[in-house]
């Protein structure tokens, strides 16, 4: 398939992790993937088998909906435009009512089960993100630099054990996962895309995990202990804390 990944041109320092994982899946099955931030006439004029558009915060509503409308006619059928992410999950019903984008596919929550996009046996959410799409040296359609593109973007847990009324996490990540091995994530990123300087944990409530000691140990083994700045090429032996 010919696949287009789109993020609206709002300012954000975090790369679109969901799109990076979707890219990894489609490239894995041999599809041709293009990523763009914002509106691009050349890409809009082409026909795509599938377009994925990510959404971020709800206060980017207008900019995001305008972006969906912009690429609306770039597929043969609107169902081939898949919109997901934070805003799409929280305001799915409102998105369905918007004029000019009827019939699109709205993805709610995580891609955390097999076969949600195709024939993937490993959930897309657990795949190693494709860092190549956010590298301007490799992507001629990217005219934007993410502040955290030189970071291992990982998660050691998912979700939260709380159910606070003001918080959206329960809807975004309803199941709490107490431990995810970040060492294997870092090793695979190194193999596929090269080493990163920093490590960013995208967790909502890591302190609630009963495996916190193991998570801290993983960070130490990787070289991200107090007083050290950056990944250590020669990994330490496991330390029990």
N, C-alpha and C positions, 0 to 999 in steps of 0.2 A: 504493500500500500504506500501511497504518498501521504505523509502525515505532517500537519503544521501545528506547532505548539506556540501559543500566544500568551503574553502577559501584557496587560495595559501599561501605559507609560507613566504610571505614578512612580514617585521616588520611594525606594526601599533598599535597605542594605542587605537584606537576606535574599539569596537567590530563590527562584520558585522550585522548591524541593520536590513537590508533587510532579511537576512537569519533567524534572530531571529523571525521576524514577520511571515515568511513562515513556520517556525517550529511551531509557535503558531497555525496557521491555520491547518496544517496537524495533529497535536496532537488533535485538537478540533474535527476532524472528525474520530479519532480513528486510524490514521496511525502510523507506527513505524518509528521514526526519529532518525538519527545518524548524528552528526556534527563532522567534522575533519578539522584541519588546516594543509594543506600540503598533502604529498603523504603517503599513508599507504597501504602496501602490502596485509594485511588481508582484508581490506575493498575493495580494488581493485579486489581481487579474487572472491568476491561475486557478485551476480546479483541483481540489484536494479530496482524497477519499475520506479523510477524517481530520477534523480540527478540534484541538483541545484548548480551551481558554480557562486559565486559572483566575480565581478571585481572591482578594485579600480582605481588607477591612470594609465594613459597611459604609463608612464615610467616603469610600471611593466608588459609590454606587453609579453615579452618572458617567464617570470616566470608563468604568468597566462595561456598562450597558452599551455605551457608544461604540466601544471596541467590538462587542458582540455583533452589533448592527453592521459595523464596517465590513466584517468578514462573512456576513450572513449568506450572501449569494455566491460564496466561493466553494460551495459544496452542491452536489446534485439534489440533496434533500436535507432540510434543517436538522433532522434527527442525527445527522453525521457531525453536528457541532456539539461537543461534549463540554459542559461548563461545570466546574467543581471548585472546591476550596472553601474557605471560611464563609465568605458572603453568600455563596450559593447554598451552603448547608443551612445557614441560619435563616435565610430569607428566600427559600425555594419557592414558596407560594407566591410571593410578590414578584419574583423573577418570571414566573409563568404568566403573569398578567401584563407584563410589559409589552407595549406595541412594537411591532417590527421584528420580534425575535421568537414568534410562536413556533412550536414544534421542536425546539432544541432539546437535547438530552441533558437533564440536570443530574449531576452526580452528588449524592449526599454522603458526607462522612469520608471515611478512608477506603482505599482500595485494598482491603485487608483479607480478601478471600480469593481463592483461585477462580479463573475463568470470568473475571469481571470485565475484562477488555477484549478477551479473545480466548486463547487456549493455554494461558499461562498456568503452570502448575504451582509456582511459588507466587504468593500474593505480591502485587506490584509494590505495595507499601514496604515490603521487606527487601526489595531489590536495591542494589548499589546504585546511587544516583549517577547520571551521566554528566560529568563535569565538562565535557567537551563543548556542550551547547552554550555554556556561559563563558567560554574562552573566546574573546574577540579575535584572537589570532587564528582561530579555526572556524569562526562563524562570521561570514561577511555581512550578515544582516543584524548583527548586534552592535549597537552604538552606545552601549551603556556599561559602566563598570560597577559591579557589586562589591561592596566593601569587604564582604566575607568570602569572596571567591577563593581565597588562599587558605581556606579552613576545611578541616574535616567536619562535615555537618552530620551529626549523629544523634541517636537517641538511646539512652540506657533504660528508659521506661516509656510506657505509653499511658495516657489518661491520668485520672486522679481518683483517689478514694473518697473525696468529698463530693457533696452535691449542693454547692452554694447557689442560691437563687439568682445571683447577679452574674454567674460565670457560664460561659458557653462550652467549656471543655467536655462536659457530660454528653453533649450532643455531637461534638466534633470527634471525640475519642471515648465512646461509652464504656469500653471494657478496659479495666486497669491491668496492665502488664508490668510486673514488678522487676523484670530483668531482661535486658537484651545485651548480647555480647558485643561491646563496642570494639574490642580488639580485632575480631574478624572483619568488622566493617572497615577499620583503618587499613588493615592488611590488603583488603581487596581494592580499596581506593588507590593505595600505593602501586599495586600491580597494574591497574588499568589506566590510571591518570597521573601517576607520580605523587611524590610526597607533598604534604601541605605543612605550613608553618604552625597554624593554630588548630585548636579543637573547640567546637561549639556543641553543647548539648541542648537539644531542642525538647527538653522535658517540661511537663507541666507541674509535677509534684514529685521530684526525685527523692526528697527527704522522707516521703511516706513509704518508700520501698523497704521491705525487710532485708533486701539484698544490698543495702547501701554500702556495707563494708566491702563486698565483692566489687561493686562499681568503683569505689575509691581505689581499690587495689588495681583494677584494670587501668585506671588513669595513671597510677604510679608506674605500672609496668610499661606503659606506652611512653613514659618520660614526662608526663604533665603534672609532676608533683610540685609542691610549693618550692619556690626558688629556682625552678627551671622553666624556661620559656621556649616551647617548641618541641616537636616530635623528635625522639631519639632513635637514630637508625638502628643501633644495636640494642634491642629490647632487653630489659632486665628480666631476670628470672622471677617467677611469681613469688610475691610476698604475702604472707597471711597476716591480716591486721584485725 
